[in-house]
Each structure stands twice: as structure tokens, then as C-alpha cells.
């Protein structure tokens, strides 16, 4: 128990350090983007504002956003607001709080990513396990197909599906999360409309997930099938059913780790897919904020992604430490 406590404490200290460094980087990197967010904002007000009026508006916005203060003071204000769970106010959608924009976009991303990750993980692992166990033509066909699917970037498959099933053969809408004539509300008409826009981005994600999980599970299962404990168990007369359970339970351990990491990255994992389909999720919000130099939104979304990754990594380390005592013994310096 003492060994496990030291292991957990070490992981907590490590991830807290990672979080502190990530907060600093997430705040500073957006300010390296060329351009000034106030210039973009003033330009969006129209061409009728010129001369002294434009200069005055520019100065007002610079002061309002605190961009006329030293960087160290801006960072101190950011950290102080963060301690109160305040991510600031968006520049592009002033005076809308960053949390409001994230709260509007996050349900769309979760609804797209979580089913795609879970379906891809289950189908991919089952396919990989069956391919490794059966071998022969089924294994070769499943492996080549899965390898091709996993090697294809998300955006390539998204573009192909968009052209094939929305342009060449218009079975699905070409983009967006819902039709322009609808407004987001929990009504059967809106949900049915949103479901029609949902399938293409969902398929573009789940196909790649299935391929990656199937390749990984097949490789691990083949490794376990040739392990010494399998041959020893068979020599003792243990039935194949019991041995197969041990094989696939051991082979699934890295896959569980991959599942936790995938769930941790779901906030930003569909960035390109959301852009291709103009899907109203966090990825589209993040891209729009980068394009408009919207520092608070960029920092807020990046921080949300970082926290999700840190929590997922910490959960994986705890799970592995519980399952495999060799890990926590090695981390605590014991032999």
C-alpha cells in the first residue's frame, strides 16, 4: 500500500507540473500569431469608420482587452481569472464569455466523438481479435483493409465521403450541423435534421478508428498467441476457451490505454473533420479563433484540451499501476 501511495503521489506531482507548464504555453503561444486581434475586430465594423474615429475605437478596444499592459501583467490577470474559473471574454464575439462559446460547441463535439470512439474501439478490437485467432484469408483481408483505413488521414476520408455521398450522390447534406431554417432545440424535427447532418462526419471518424484499433489488437493478440504461457497452458491440457480469455484480456490492456487517451483527446480530435463538414463543434470554434487572433478563446479551448489529456493520462497511469504492480514498483525505485 505504501508503494502504491508513493506511486500515486509521484504521478500527481508530475501531472501538476505538466499542467502548470501547459497553462503558460497555452497563454503565450496565441500571442505569437502574426497580426493584432483588435485590427481584425475594427476591420469587421465596416469601411465607414476611418481616421480619428477608427483610431479612437482601436484604442478603446486595446484598453478594454488589456493589450496595452505588459505581458507579465496580462498573464497575472489571466491566472487570477483562471483561479475563479473565468476564461475571459472573446474578442471576436465581444462581450460573450469564452465559457459560453465553449458550452455551445462542446455538446456537438461530444455527440460526434464519443460514439465514434466507442463504436470504433469495440468493432476494431473484435475484428482484430477474430483475425488473429482465425488467421488465413480472413486475417490477411482484415489486416490489409484495417491498415489502409488506419493510414488514411481523417480529412482525406472526410473529403472523399463529402464528395461521394453529398455531391456526386446527394444522399446526405454537404455540411453544417443542421439546416439553416432550423434553430437548435430539443424537438423531433430538429433532432431528425441534425441526425441527417451527423452521419458523414461520424463515418469519416469511425472508419479510421476501426482500422487503427483492429491493427493494434491483431498485433497484440498474435504476440500473446505465441507467448510461453500459452504453450505451457496447452501442454497442461487447458482448454482453448480458457486460454483465449487470458490471451485477449492481456492483449486488450494497451487497447484500454488507447481508449482512455482517445477519450481524453476527443475535444480537439475532430478538428479537421469539423472544418471539412463545417460542423459546429469545438474544433470549428478553435479554428475560427486562431484565424481571428481571438487569444482568450484559443487559450480557453487549448487549456480544455490540455486538462482532458492530463486527466486521461493520470487515469491511465493509475489504472496501469493497479493492474500491473511492476509499474508502481519501478516508479517508486523498488526492485
Secondary structure by P-SEA (a helix, b strand, c coil): caaaaaaaaaaaaaaaaaaaaaaaaaacccccccccaaaaaaaacccccccaaaaaaaaaaaaaacccccaaaaaaaaaaaaaacccccccccccccaaaaaaacaaaaaaccaaaaaaaaaaaaaaaaaaaaaccaaaaaaaaaaaaaaaccaaaaaaaaaaacccccccccccccccccccccccaaaaaaaaaaccaaaaacaaaaaaaaaaaaaaaaaaaaacaaaaaaaaacccaaaaaaaaaaaaaaaaaaaaaaaaaaccccaaaaaaaaccccaaaaaaaaaaacaaaaaaaaaaaaaaaaaaaaaaaaaaaaaacaaaaaaaaccc
